[in-house]
Amino acid sequence: QDTDRHRRPRARRDVFRHRVPSPLPRWRSVSCQRAPVQHQCQCQSRASLSSLMLPRSLARRAAAACTARHGSRCLSTAAADQTYDLAVVGGGVMGVWAAIAAAKRGASVALADQFEPAHVHGSSHGDGRIYRLAYEQDRYVDMMERSLPLWHELQEAAGESLLARTGGITVADAAAAGENRNDALRAIYARRGIPHETLSAAATNERFPQFSLSPSLEALYQPDFGVLFASKSVAAAWAYARALGVDTYVPFRAAAFRSDGGQGQGSVVLSEQGAELRSRSLVVAPGAWLSSLSHTLFGLRIPTRVSAETACYYRPQAESAGSTRGPVPDHSYRSMPVFIFQTENGCEGMSGMGYYGLPTIDVPGVKASAHYCGPTVHPDARPAAAGGPAAVLGRTLAGAAGEEEAAARRVAEVVA
């Protein structure tokens, strides 16, 4: 798609260019404890750390000084009387963009997360994620067309590269009469005027020498796919939010919720440390913690399945020992498209979702993985075989040993 036509009018862009420093400052985190009142400012480098035990009467002044220095605020007993228009609990990609959207409308916003910005404990991290138009439903194409200009806006504000257009191929079995999974994509592309091209296996291999498709396959090429530099983008979004006036609070692990005023006038979210976050409206965007947190805060049972997906990075075959394939084509995002294989992957549950892959970005090798094949885990106790420690934050779950074994078996099956 032509991203220029989705950008804001120049006058509006000038407003944001004036308000947002470029490049944006690197994020900083602020943490406070309540009893006794302790003000603690901590920079990203962790090289400079000041911890002051303050009388309660001076806590506000210390928090204000930290705000002026770091662009963040402390949640302490002294600051508990502030009520925001909106509080967002969860600072992954969904939470931070909710905060940005509200701030751009003039609301006072607080953004809280149990970890530091762009942390590695959820799913909003890594060197790259695919953005694509490979959806059969209009609503997903709509979301893609509306969100991509916002990522470009963030990139412009950040003053650094956050995404790259690579093009993408969706591969399916060309001989599967009536069951070719690319047919539905071709139909929506044609109906919506989205440029695309069907390539035979031979034509794909010639245009993109990084691939070696078998003759029974075909590729549906769409030029507007790309990669988003995930961790870098989330960190930039936090900086953008702060530049728009959003107050950020980390670490803030939500533990309880109550109505403020008794007449539905607002809400109070309490952290495990006893800090209070008051707001007139509340957005909860906890990612993998949705089921547990919605039950803890609101008594709601929202069933979700959290899985730990295994992503592998593969050395191109021409780089392997004894290869006779000749010169190695560039497998980086500058030359190689992202790819999606619409083939059965043998996984139970959401079976048939196939595979996906990205060209090399930061981590050496081409990234590839099967969709929805990972073991079911609890986000606070991810087994080591599924990419994490047996317990996170000192928490353990009953049957962790059994879960560890099951995760190890499942990972071995997927990799094999």
Disulfide bonds with the S-S distance in Angstrom:
Cys41-Cys66 2.36
Cys347-Cys373 1.42
